[in-house]
């Protein structure tokens, strides 16, 4: 059967291995309860990381490569990798889903490219639609109802979805997250459907452009109900749901051990040695 590019190849997913990786043992049905458990499991099991780029290798988005990297080798990835893998699992389980692209804002005044991958999901037992954002590296832990003004408090982490009028009178949605400085808009998006090919184009820019934030230094995040760890170059920051943070500097040689012990990313010895080189951040 030919691949028309519209689906997510859910039939090729090793569902047992994926569900074991995220610690899911519930009902395999396209329900809201299962969706909540799947997103919580995915966001807390898989780290966010750009290490392949820093090691000089491409980011591969075919499902077999994603399963090998994230599921079998217990690595992480960034938004395109997370979202495509999650979409394959949802498709396999019978959910309705539409892929979208968002513009990360985080308080920026100028326009940024739409290079963040998210999903609009529907379930079999609920009439509402849900925003699933599994690839940002810092939650949400569970889906957020697709409704203007919808707020969610998830283990102390706070999120809000708002809708306003964008260009050509289209709906422009914004996801906000609450932190030490109050509410900050995290990203904006429209409901223009995206497909695997669109994500491939965005992935090429993000993984190769010198203007991309992910081509210049190591970046990793690990998120849980209790804490968010962020490694930005050699700056390690921890944040808790109440907004309190702690920041420390680490030596480049400490990065591989930190990735292993804190972020859940275990590298082979050659890759670990390369990431520990002081010259790496100058790439």
N, C-alpha and C positions, 0 to 999 in steps of 0.2 A: 504493500500500500504506500503510495507516495505521500510525502510530507508537504502539506500545503502552507505550512508556516503559521497557521492560525492557533494551533493548540500548544500544549506544554509537555507533550510526550510522557504523560503520566503513566502510560502503559509500560514504559521502559524503566520505571522507578522500582528499585528494590525496596518495597514499602516496609517489609519486616525490619530491614536493617536501618532505614531512616527512623522509624518509630522507636526502635530500640535506642538509637543514638540520642533522641530527644527525651527518652524516658517516658514515653506515652504507652499506657496499657489499657486505655478506655475503649469505649464503643467506636468501631470503625464505621461511622455513619455521618452524613453531612449535616450535622446538627450544630446549633449555636454552642452548646456545652462542649462538644468536641473541638470546635474551632477555637474556643477560648483556651482549651488545654493544649492544642497544637501550637498556637502562637506563643504561649508562655514557655512551652518546652523548647521551641526553636530558638527564641531570643535569649534564653538562659543557657542553652547547651553550646551554641555555636558562637565563637568570638568573631568580632569584626577585625579584619586585618588586610593590609596591602603588601604583604611580604613578597609575593611572587614578583611584583613590579620592582621592588628594591633588589631582588636577586637576579634581575635581568631576564625574566621569563614572562610570556604573555599570560593574560587572564583568559582562560578558556570557558565558554559558556554552554558547551554541549552537555547534556545531562549525564553522560557517562563520566566525563571529566569532573563534574561537580560532585557526583556521588563518590568518586575515588578520593577527591581532595577533602571534602567536608565530612563525609560519613565514614569511609574506610580509614583514611589517614588522620582523621580527627584534627583537621586544620579548620581555619575559618575563611572568611572572604569579605568582600564588600557588597553593596546593595544589590547589584545585578546577580551575583552568585546566590545570595540568600533568597532573593525574591523568585528567581527561576526555579530553584529547588523546592521552595515552599509551594509555588504554583503547581508544580508537577504532582506534589502530594495532594493538594486540594482537588485537582482535576481527577486524580485516581480515586479519591473518595466520593466524588460526585457533587462537589460544590459548584456553584456558578461564580465565575470570576472574570473580571476585566482588569487588565494591566494598565497602569497609568504612569506618567512621568511627572516628577515634581522638581521645582526649583528651590534648592536650599538657600535660605535667606539668613537666619540667625542674626537678625538685626542689620544686615547689609542694606545700604541705600541703593546701590546700583543693581542692574539686572544680572542675574546669573543664569547659566545654561540649565536646561531641564534634564539633569543627569542623575536624579534620584528615583529609584524604582519602588513603586508601591502597588497595592492591589485593592480593588473594590470587590467585595465578596458577598454572596447571598447564600442562605442556608435553606434546607428543606423544611424546617419547622418554625420559621420566623419570617414575617413579611418585610422586615427591615434589611437595609444594606449596611455593610460594615467596612471600615477602613482597616486594612491589615498592613502594618509597616514593620516588617521583620528585618530590614536591612540597614537601619540607621545606626545600630550599635548601642543605642541607649533607650530602648523601649519604643512604644508602649509594650507592656507585658501581655496585654490582651487587646482584641479588636475594639475599635471605637465606633459607636453608632454613627452612620452617615446622616447627620442632621445638624442644621445650623444651631450653634450654641451648645452642642453636646459636650458635656464635661465628664471626665473619668478620673477617679482617684484609685490607683492600683498600688496597693502596699505602700502608700505614701507618695508615690510619684503621680504628678498631676498633669493632665492633658486637656486641651479644649479644641474643638473643631469649629471654625467659623466660615461663613459664606458671605462673599460680597460680589459686587458687579465688576467684571474685568473688561478687557478689550472686546469690542463688538457686542457689548451687552451680554457676554457669557458669564456663567457662574465661575467665580474664582474662589477656591477653597484654601483655607490656611490652617495648618496644624500648629498649635501653640503648646509650649511646655513651660511649666512653672519652675523657677529656680531661685537662686539667692537674690537676683535682681528683679524678681517678679515674673510676669508673663512675657515670654519671648516667642515670636513667630519662628517656627522651625523651618517650615517649607510651605510653598504654595503650589497649587496644581489645578488643572481643569479636568473635565471628564472625557478628554480626547483619548480613545482607546489606543494602546500600544501593543506591539507584537514582538516576537523574539528578534526579528530583524531590526526593529527600532532600538531595542536594548543593545544589540550588537554594535550599532553605530555609536550610541552613547558610551558603551564600554571602551571602544577604540579611543575616543577622546580622553576619557578619564584615565586610562591606563598608559597613554603615550604622550599626551600634550604636556609641554613644559609649564603650561598655565594651570594644569591640574594640581590640586593639593596633594594628590597621592603619588606623584612621581618624584618628589624631592626629599622625602624622609620617611622613616618607619612610622606607621600609624596603626595603633591597635586599640580596641576597646573590649571590655568584658563587662556584661551587665547582668545584674540579678535583682531580686526583690529588695535586697538590703543595701547594695552598693554598686557604683559604677567606677570601673578602673579605666583610665585613658593613658596611653603612652604616645606622646607626640614628640618624635625625635628621641631626645633623652630626658624629656620632662614627663614625670609620672604624677598624675593627678587622680585623687579619689574623691568622689562626691556621694553624698547620702541623700535620701529623699527629702530631708529637711533643708537642703541647700548647702549644708556645711561641706567645706572642701579642705583637702590637704594636698600640698604640692611639694615635690622634691625632685632634685636633679640626680640622675644616675650616670655612671660611666658607660660609654658605648660598649665596652667589653662585658658589662653586666646585662645587656639587653637580651641575649638569648636565654639566660637563666631566668630573668624576669618574665619573659614571654611564656616559658614553660611553667613556672611555679604559680604565677598570678593570672595569666591570660589563657592558660590551657592550650597553648600552641607549642607542640614538641617538634623540633626540627631535626633533620639528620645532621651528623657532625659537620659535614662540609658546609651546609647552609648556615648552621649556627656560627661557624668560624667566620664566614663572610659577613654576617650581620654584626659580628662583634668588632669588626675592623673600624678604627677611628675615621677612616676616609669615607665610610659609607654615606654619611649624611651630606657629603658634598656632591652626590650624584646629580 
